[in-house]
């Protein structure tokens, strides 16, 4: 997948997500449930940081 026209760090994240998705697609249901649970925990743990970053993005878009 080519991401030449986007931010290099975003391209890296997209590539990592793509690879993780391919790995997840060949796991059994217990492994997928564990992975999804870990992702949910990570999102809950980082919720405040995510909300703050979203607020900064919104403010920047208004400028």
PDB file with one MODEL, atoms N, CA, C and O in Angstrom:
MODEL        1
ATOM      1  N   UNK A   1       0.855  -1.179   0.000  1.00  0.00           N
ATOM      2  CA  UNK A   1       0.000   0.000   0.000  1.00  0.00           C
ATOM      3  C   UNK A   1       0.895   1.234   0.000  1.00  0.00           C
ATOM      4  O   UNK A   1       1.823   1.333   0.804  1.00  0.00           O
ATOM      5  N   UNK A   2       0.620   2.170  -0.896  1.00  0.00           N
ATOM      6  CA  UNK A   2       1.435   3.374  -1.042  1.00  0.00           C
ATOM      7  C   UNK A   2       0.773   4.555  -0.349  1.00  0.00           C
ATOM      8  O   UNK A   2      -0.409   4.826  -0.564  1.00  0.00           O
ATOM      9  N   UNK A   3       1.538   5.258   0.485  1.00  0.00           N
ATOM     10  CA  UNK A   3       1.032   6.420   1.217  1.00  0.00           C
ATOM     11  C   UNK A   3       1.933   7.623   0.966  1.00  0.00           C
ATOM     12  O   UNK A   3       2.218   8.380   1.893  1.00  0.00           O
ATOM     13  N   UNK A   4       2.376   7.808  -0.248  1.00  0.00           N
ATOM     14  CA  UNK A   4       3.376   8.826  -0.553  1.00  0.00           C
ATOM     15  C   UNK A   4       2.910  10.245  -0.275  1.00  0.00           C
ATOM     16  O   UNK A   4       3.731  11.105   0.044  1.00  0.00           O
ATOM     17  N   UNK A   5       1.622  10.511  -0.386  1.00  0.00           N
ATOM     18  CA  UNK A   5       1.157  11.893  -0.274  1.00  0.00           C
ATOM     19  C   UNK A   5       0.725  12.282   1.136  1.00  0.00           C
ATOM     20  O   UNK A   5       0.180  13.369   1.326  1.00  0.00           O
ATOM     21  N   UNK A   6       0.954  11.420   2.133  1.00  0.00           N
ATOM     22  CA  UNK A   6       0.548  11.747   3.501  1.00  0.00           C
ATOM     23  C   UNK A   6       1.754  11.819   4.421  1.00  0.00           C
ATOM     24  O   UNK A   6       2.861  11.417   4.064  1.00  0.00           O
ATOM     25  N   UNK A   7       1.512  12.335   5.600  1.00  0.00           N
ATOM     26  CA  UNK A   7       2.536  12.467   6.633  1.00  0.00           C
ATOM     27  C   UNK A   7       3.248  11.127   6.846  1.00  0.00           C
ATOM     28  O   UNK A   7       2.584  10.098   6.971  1.00  0.00           O
ATOM     29  N   UNK A   8       4.580  11.119   6.891  1.00  0.00           N
ATOM     30  CA  UNK A   8       5.316   9.849   7.058  1.00  0.00           C
ATOM     31  C   UNK A   8       4.930   9.083   8.321  1.00  0.00           C
ATOM     32  O   UNK A   8       4.856   7.855   8.287  1.00  0.00           O
ATOM     33  N   UNK A   9       4.684   9.768   9.425  1.00  0.00           N
ATOM     34  CA  UNK A   9       4.312   9.036  10.640  1.00  0.00           C
ATOM     35  C   UNK A   9       2.914   8.439  10.508  1.00  0.00           C
ATOM     36  O   UNK A   9       2.660   7.351  11.026  1.00  0.00           O
ATOM     37  N   UNK A  10       2.010   9.127   9.828  1.00  0.00           N
ATOM     38  CA  UNK A  10       0.681   8.578   9.586  1.00  0.00           C
ATOM     39  C   UNK A  10       0.770   7.377   8.655  1.00  0.00           C
ATOM     40  O   UNK A  10       0.071   6.383   8.854  1.00  0.00           O
ATOM     41  N   UNK A  11       1.612   7.461   7.654  1.00  0.00           N
ATOM     42  CA  UNK A  11       1.804   6.336   6.736  1.00  0.00           C
ATOM     43  C   UNK A  11       2.309   5.109   7.498  1.00  0.00           C
ATOM     44  O   UNK A  11       1.878   3.987   7.230  1.00  0.00           O
ATOM     45  N   UNK A  12       3.210   5.322   8.435  1.00  0.00           N
ATOM     46  CA  UNK A  12       3.736   4.222   9.243  1.00  0.00           C
ATOM     47  C   UNK A  12       2.628   3.587  10.080  1.00  0.00           C
ATOM     48  O   UNK A  12       2.541   2.362  10.175  1.00  0.00           O
ATOM     49  N   UNK A  13       1.792   4.413  10.681  1.00  0.00           N
ATOM     50  CA  UNK A  13       0.674   3.907  11.480  1.00  0.00           C
ATOM     51  C   UNK A  13      -0.291   3.111  10.609  1.00  0.00           C
ATOM     52  O   UNK A  13      -0.764   2.047  11.011  1.00  0.00           O
ATOM     53  N   UNK A  14      -0.583   3.628   9.412  1.00  0.00           N
ATOM     54  CA  UNK A  14      -1.475   2.914   8.497  1.00  0.00           C
ATOM     55  C   UNK A  14      -0.891   1.564   8.101  1.00  0.00           C
ATOM     56  O   UNK A  14      -1.605   0.562   8.059  1.00  0.00           O
ATOM     57  N   UNK A  15       0.396   1.538   7.812  1.00  0.00           N
ATOM     58  CA  UNK A  15       1.046   0.278   7.450  1.00  0.00           C
ATOM     59  C   UNK A  15       1.027  -0.717   8.611  1.00  0.00           C
ATOM     60  O   UNK A  15       0.771  -1.904   8.409  1.00  0.00           O
ATOM     61  N   UNK A  16       1.296  -0.235   9.818  1.00  0.00           N
ATOM     62  CA  UNK A  16       1.259  -1.106  10.992  1.00  0.00           C
ATOM     63  C   UNK A  16      -0.143  -1.654  11.214  1.00  0.00           C
ATOM     64  O   UNK A  16      -0.312  -2.829  11.540  1.00  0.00           O
ATOM     65  N   UNK A  17      -1.143  -0.806  11.038  1.00  0.00           N
ATOM     66  CA  UNK A  17      -2.529  -1.238  11.201  1.00  0.00           C
ATOM     67  C   UNK A  17      -2.897  -2.288  10.169  1.00  0.00           C
ATOM     68  O   UNK A  17      -3.572  -3.269  10.479  1.00  0.00           O
ATOM     69  N   UNK A  18      -2.452  -2.077   8.952  1.00  0.00           N
ATOM     70  CA  UNK A  18      -2.720  -3.033   7.882  1.00  0.00           C
ATOM     71  C   UNK A  18      -2.101  -4.390   8.205  1.00  0.00           C
ATOM     72  O   UNK A  18      -2.755  -5.422   8.056  1.00  0.00           O
ATOM     73  N   UNK A  19      -0.845  -4.393   8.648  1.00  0.00           N
ATOM     74  CA  UNK A  19      -0.172  -5.654   9.005  1.00  0.00           C
ATOM     75  C   UNK A  19      -0.872  -6.331  10.173  1.00  0.00           C
ATOM     76  O   UNK A  19      -1.056  -7.548  10.169  1.00  0.00           O
ATOM     77  N   UNK A  20      -1.261  -5.548  11.170  1.00  0.00           N
ATOM     78  CA  UNK A  20      -1.949  -6.115  12.334  1.00  0.00           C
ATOM     79  C   UNK A  20      -3.287  -6.724  11.923  1.00  0.00           C
ATOM     80  O   UNK A  20      -3.665  -7.790  12.408  1.00  0.00           O
ATOM     81  N   UNK A  21      -3.996  -6.048  11.036  1.00  0.00           N
ATOM     82  CA  UNK A  21      -5.274  -6.573  10.557  1.00  0.00           C
ATOM     83  C   UNK A  21      -5.110  -7.899   9.836  1.00  0.00           C
ATOM     84  O   UNK A  21      -5.917  -8.812  10.012  1.00  0.00           O
ATOM     85  N   UNK A  22      -4.065  -8.004   9.022  1.00  0.00           N
ATOM     86  CA  UNK A  22      -3.814  -9.271   8.318  1.00  0.00           C
ATOM     87  C   UNK A  22      -3.486 -10.390   9.305  1.00  0.00           C
ATOM     88  O   UNK A  22      -3.938 -11.523   9.139  1.00  0.00           O
ATOM     89  N   UNK A  23      -2.700 -10.069  10.327  1.00  0.00           N
ATOM     90  CA  UNK A  23      -2.372 -11.084  11.335  1.00  0.00           C
ATOM     91  C   UNK A  23      -3.627 -11.498  12.107  1.00  0.00           C
ATOM     92  O   UNK A  23      -3.842 -12.682  12.369  1.00  0.00           O
ATOM     93  N   UNK A  24      -4.436 -10.527  12.461  1.00  0.00           N
ATOM     94  CA  UNK A  24      -5.649 -10.799  13.221  1.00  0.00           C
ATOM     95  C   UNK A  24      -6.632 -11.648  12.425  1.00  0.00           C
ATOM     96  O   UNK A  24      -7.385 -12.436  12.997  1.00  0.00           O
ATOM     97  N   UNK A  25      -6.624 -11.487  11.114  1.00  0.00           N
ATOM     98  CA  UNK A  25      -7.588 -12.206  10.276  1.00  0.00           C
ATOM     99  C   UNK A  25      -7.357 -13.713  10.261  1.00  0.00           C
ATOM    100  O   UNK A  25      -8.261 -14.466   9.897  1.00  0.00           O
ATOM    101  N   UNK A  26      -6.166 -14.170  10.647  1.00  0.00           N
ATOM    102  CA  UNK A  26      -5.883 -15.608  10.619  1.00  0.00           C
ATOM    103  C   UNK A  26      -5.794 -16.218  12.021  1.00  0.00           C
ATOM    104  O   UNK A  26      -5.304 -17.336  12.184  1.00  0.00           O
ATOM    105  N   UNK A  27      -6.264 -15.490  13.019  1.00  0.00           N
ATOM    106  CA  UNK A  27      -6.244 -16.013  14.383  1.00  0.00           C
ATOM    107  C   UNK A  27      -7.561 -16.715  14.691  1.00  0.00           C
ATOM    108  O   UNK A  27      -8.545 -16.561  13.967  1.00  0.00           O
ATOM    109  N   UNK A  28      -7.565 -17.481  15.766  1.00  0.00           N
ATOM    110  CA  UNK A  28      -8.815 -18.124  16.178  1.00  0.00           C
ATOM    111  C   UNK A  28      -9.652 -17.142  16.997  1.00  0.00           C
ATOM    112  O   UNK A  28      -9.175 -16.069  17.367  1.00  0.00           O
ATOM    113  N   UNK A  29     -10.883 -17.508  17.272  1.00  0.00           N
ATOM    114  CA  UNK A  29     -11.795 -16.567  17.927  1.00  0.00           C
ATOM    115  C   UNK A  29     -11.316 -16.152  19.319  1.00  0.00           C
ATOM    116  O   UNK A  29     -11.505 -15.001  19.713  1.00  0.00           O
ATOM    117  N   UNK A  30     -10.700 -17.064  20.065  1.00  0.00           N
ATOM    118  CA  UNK A  30     -10.204 -16.700  21.403  1.00  0.00           C
ATOM    119  C   UNK A  30      -9.099 -15.652  21.288  1.00  0.00           C
ATOM    120  O   UNK A  30      -9.074 -14.695  22.062  1.00  0.00           O
ATOM    121  N   UNK A  31      -8.187 -15.821  20.333  1.00  0.00           N
ATOM    122  CA  UNK A  31      -7.110 -14.847  20.141  1.00  0.00           C
ATOM    123  C   UNK A  31      -7.681 -13.493  19.709  1.00  0.00           C
ATOM    124  O   UNK A  31      -7.213 -12.450  20.165  1.00  0.00           O
ATOM    125  N   UNK A  32      -8.695 -13.505  18.828  1.00  0.00           N
ATOM    126  CA  UNK A  32      -9.312 -12.243  18.400  1.00  0.00           C
ATOM    127  C   UNK A  32      -9.998 -11.551  19.577  1.00  0.00           C
ATOM    128  O   UNK A  32      -9.885 -10.336  19.736  1.00  0.00           O
ATOM    129  N   UNK A  33     -10.706 -12.323  20.399  1.00  0.00           N
ATOM    130  CA  UNK A  33     -11.365 -11.736  21.568  1.00  0.00           C
ATOM    131  C   UNK A  33     -10.337 -11.104  22.502  1.00  0.00           C
ATOM    132  O   UNK A  33     -10.569 -10.016  23.029  1.00  0.00           O
ATOM    133  N   UNK A  34      -9.206 -11.774  22.712  1.00  0.00           N
ATOM    134  CA  UNK A  34      -8.159 -11.229  23.575  1.00  0.00           C
ATOM    135  C   UNK A  34      -7.575  -9.953  22.974  1.00  0.00           C
ATOM    136  O   UNK A  34      -7.338  -8.979  23.689  1.00  0.00           O
ATOM    137  N   UNK A  35      -7.343  -9.957  21.672  1.00  0.00           N
ATOM    138  CA  UNK A  35      -6.784  -8.777  21.016  1.00  0.00           C
ATOM    139  C   UNK A  35      -7.753  -7.603  21.093  1.00  0.00           C
ATOM    140  O   UNK A  35      -7.347  -6.477  21.381  1.00  0.00           O
ATOM    141  N   UNK A  36      -9.024  -7.861  20.838  1.00  0.00           N
ATOM    142  CA  UNK A  36     -10.027  -6.797  20.895  1.00  0.00           C
ATOM    143  C   UNK A  36     -10.152  -6.275  22.329  1.00  0.00           C
ATOM    144  O   UNK A  36     -10.304  -5.072  22.542  1.00  0.00           O
ATOM    145  N   UNK A  37     -10.089  -7.162  23.291  1.00  0.00           N
ATOM    146  CA  UNK A  37     -10.128  -6.743  24.695  1.00  0.00           C
ATOM    147  C   UNK A  37      -8.943  -5.868  25.048  1.00  0.00           C
ATOM    148  O   UNK A  37      -9.091  -4.871  25.755  1.00  0.00           O
ATOM    149  N   UNK A  38      -7.767  -6.234  24.560  1.00  0.00           N
ATOM    150  CA  UNK A  38      -6.562  -5.433  24.823  1.00  0.00           C
ATOM    151  C   UNK A  38      -6.684  -4.061  24.170  1.00  0.00           C
ATOM    152  O   UNK A  38      -6.288  -3.055  24.758  1.00  0.00           O
ATOM    153  N   UNK A  39      -7.231  -4.016  22.956  1.00  0.00           N
ATOM    154  CA  UNK A  39      -7.422  -2.726  22.284  1.00  0.00           C
ATOM    155  C   UNK A  39      -8.406  -1.852  23.058  1.00  0.00           C
ATOM    156  O   UNK A  39      -8.180  -0.654  23.232  1.00  0.00           O
ATOM    157  N   UNK A  40      -9.494  -2.456  23.520  1.00  0.00           N
ATOM    158  CA  UNK A  40     -10.480  -1.699  24.282  1.00  0.00           C
ATOM    159  C   UNK A  40      -9.877  -1.145  25.564  1.00  0.00           C
ATOM    160  O   UNK A  40     -10.137   0.003  25.926  1.00  0.00           O
ATOM    161  N   UNK A  41      -9.088  -1.934  26.240  1.00  0.00           N
ATOM    162  CA  UNK A  41      -8.417  -1.480  27.467  1.00  0.00           C
ATOM    163  C   UNK A  41      -7.471  -0.320  27.164  1.00  0.00           C
ATOM    164  O   UNK A  41      -7.432   0.666  27.899  1.00  0.00           O
ATOM    165  N   UNK A  42      -6.713  -0.444  26.081  1.00  0.00           N
ATOM    166  CA  UNK A  42      -5.775   0.622  25.714  1.00  0.00           C
ATOM    167  C   UNK A  42      -6.514   1.918  25.390  1.00  0.00           C
ATOM    168  O   UNK A  42      -6.066   3.001  25.765  1.00  0.00           O
ATOM    169  N   UNK A  43      -7.635   1.807  24.700  1.00  0.00           N
ATOM    170  CA  UNK A  43      -8.420   3.007  24.368  1.00  0.00           C
ATOM    171  C   UNK A  43      -8.989   3.639  25.633  1.00  0.00           C
ATOM    172  O   UNK A  43      -8.941   4.858  25.795  1.00  0.00           O
ATOM    173  N   UNK A  44      -9.525   2.816  26.529  1.00  0.00           N
ATOM    174  CA  UNK A  44     -10.063   3.365  27.786  1.00  0.00           C
ATOM    175  C   UNK A  44      -8.956   4.043  28.595  1.00  0.00           C
ATOM    176  O   UNK A  44      -9.163   5.115  29.162  1.00  0.00           O
ATOM    177  N   UNK A  45      -7.792   3.418  28.646  1.00  0.00           N
ATOM    178  CA  UNK A  45      -6.662   3.968  29.392  1.00  0.00           C
ATOM    179  C   UNK A  45      -6.220   5.313  28.813  1.00  0.00           C
ATOM    180  O   UNK A  45      -5.853   6.225  29.554  1.00  0.00           O
ATOM    181  N   UNK A  46      -6.258   5.429  27.493  1.00  0.00           N
ATOM    182  CA  UNK A  46      -5.789   6.647  26.821  1.00  0.00           C
ATOM    183  C   UNK A  46      -6.922   7.617  26.494  1.00  0.00           C
ATOM    184  O   UNK A  46      -6.705   8.588  25.769  1.00  0.00           O
ATOM    185  N   UNK A  47      -8.115   7.375  27.009  1.00  0.00           N
ATOM    186  CA  UNK A  47      -9.285   8.175  26.630  1.00  0.00           C
ATOM    187  C   UNK A  47      -9.059   9.670  26.830  1.00  0.00           C
ATOM    188  O   UNK A  47      -9.390  10.460  25.946  1.00  0.00           O
ATOM    189  N   UNK A  48      -8.510  10.073  27.953  1.00  0.00           N
ATOM    190  CA  UNK A  48      -8.304  11.494  28.210  1.00  0.00           C
ATOM    191  C   UNK A  48      -7.319  12.104  27.215  1.00  0.00           C
ATOM    192  O   UNK A  48      -7.540  13.205  26.710  1.00  0.00           O
ATOM    193  N   UNK A  49      -6.237  11.388  26.937  1.00  0.00           N
ATOM    194  CA  UNK A  49      -5.263  11.869  25.955  1.00  0.00           C
ATOM    195  C   UNK A  49      -5.896  11.969  24.561  1.00  0.00           C
ATOM    196  O   UNK A  49      -5.641  12.923  23.827  1.00  0.00           O
ATOM    197  N   UNK A  50      -6.713  10.990  24.207  1.00  0.00           N
ATOM    198  CA  UNK A  50      -7.390  10.999  22.904  1.00  0.00           C
ATOM    199  C   UNK A  50      -8.323  12.200  22.806  1.00  0.00           C
ATOM    200  O   UNK A  50      -8.335  12.901  21.793  1.00  0.00           O
ATOM    201  N   UNK A  51      -9.100  12.437  23.849  1.00  0.00           N
ATOM    202  CA  UNK A  51     -10.021  13.579  23.840  1.00  0.00           C
ATOM    203  C   UNK A  51      -9.272  14.906  23.751  1.00  0.00           C
ATOM    204  O   UNK A  51      -9.689  15.810  23.026  1.00  0.00           O
ATOM    205  N   UNK A  52      -8.175  15.023  24.480  1.00  0.00           N
ATOM    206  CA  UNK A  52      -7.370  16.254  24.417  1.00  0.00           C
ATOM    207  C   UNK A  52      -6.797  16.467  23.014  1.00  0.00           C
ATOM    208  O   UNK A  52      -6.809  17.585  22.498  1.00  0.00           O
ATOM    209  N   UNK A  53      -6.297  15.396  22.402  1.00  0.00           N
ATOM    210  CA  UNK A  53      -5.754  15.504  21.045  1.00  0.00           C
ATOM    211  C   UNK A  53      -6.853  15.878  20.058  1.00  0.00           C
ATOM    212  O   UNK A  53      -6.626  16.675  19.147  1.00  0.00           O
ATOM    213  N   UNK A  54      -8.035  15.310  20.233  1.00  0.00           N
ATOM    214  CA  UNK A  54      -9.158  15.659  19.353  1.00  0.00           C
ATOM    215  C   UNK A  54      -9.529  17.131  19.507  1.00  0.00           C
ATOM    216  O   UNK A  54      -9.816  17.807  18.519  1.00  0.00           O
ATOM    217  N   UNK A  55      -9.525  17.623  20.731  1.00  0.00           N
ATOM    218  CA  UNK A  55      -9.833  19.032  20.974  1.00  0.00           C
ATOM    219  C   UNK A  55      -8.812  19.925  20.280  1.00  0.00           C
ATOM    220  O   UNK A  55      -9.180  20.917  19.651  1.00  0.00           O
ATOM    221  N   UNK A  56      -7.538  19.580  20.390  1.00  0.00           N
ATOM    222  CA  UNK A  56      -6.488  20.357  19.719  1.00  0.00           C
ATOM    223  C   UNK A  56      -6.675  20.327  18.203  1.00  0.00           C
ATOM    224  O   UNK A  56      -6.494  21.346  17.538  1.00  0.00           O
ATOM    225  N   UNK A  57      -7.035  19.173  17.656  1.00  0.00           N
ATOM    226  CA  UNK A  57      -7.277  19.062  16.212  1.00  0.00           C
ATOM    227  C   UNK A  57      -8.437  19.957  15.782  1.00  0.00           C
ATOM    228  O   UNK A  57      -8.362  20.648  14.766  1.00  0.00           O
ATOM    229  N   UNK A  58      -9.506  19.933  16.569  1.00  0.00           N
ATOM    230  CA  UNK A  58     -10.662  20.768  16.242  1.00  0.00           C
ATOM    231  C   UNK A  58     -10.305  22.248  16.283  1.00  0.00           C
ATOM    232  O   UNK A  58     -10.683  23.015  15.398  1.00  0.00           O
ATOM    233  N   UNK A  59      -9.573  22.639  17.321  1.00  0.00           N
ATOM    234  CA  UNK A  59      -9.154  24.034  17.431  1.00  0.00           C
ATOM    235  C   UNK A  59      -8.266  24.434  16.248  1.00  0.00           C
ATOM    236  O   UNK A  59      -8.420  25.523  15.695  1.00  0.00           O
ATOM    237  N   UNK A  60      -7.351  23.564  15.867  1.00  0.00           N
ATOM    238  CA  UNK A  60      -6.455  23.856  14.739  1.00  0.00           C
ATOM    239  C   UNK A  60      -7.246  23.971  13.443  1.00  0.00           C
ATOM    240  O   UNK A  60      -6.915  24.791  12.587  1.00  0.00           O
ATOM    241  N   UNK A  61      -8.275  23.167  13.290  1.00  0.00           N
ATOM    242  CA  UNK A  61      -9.056  23.211  12.047  1.00  0.00           C
ATOM    243  C   UNK A  61      -9.860  24.490  11.925  1.00  0.00           C
ATOM    244  O   UNK A  61     -10.218  24.901  10.822  1.00  0.00           O
ATOM    245  N   UNK A  62     -10.146  25.120  13.056  1.00  0.00           N
ATOM    246  CA  UNK A  62     -10.922  26.370  13.037  1.00  0.00           C
ATOM    247  C   UNK A  62     -10.054  27.569  12.719  1.00  0.00           C
ATOM    248  O   UNK A  62     -10.566  28.630  12.362  1.00  0.00           O
ATOM    249  N   UNK A  63      -8.733  27.413  12.844  1.00  0.00           N
ATOM    250  CA  UNK A  63      -7.803  28.537  12.617  1.00  0.00           C
ATOM    251  C   UNK A  63      -7.452  28.693  11.160  1.00  0.00           C
ATOM    252  O   UNK A  63      -6.685  29.587  10.802  1.00  0.00           O
TER     253      UNK A  63
ENDMDL
END
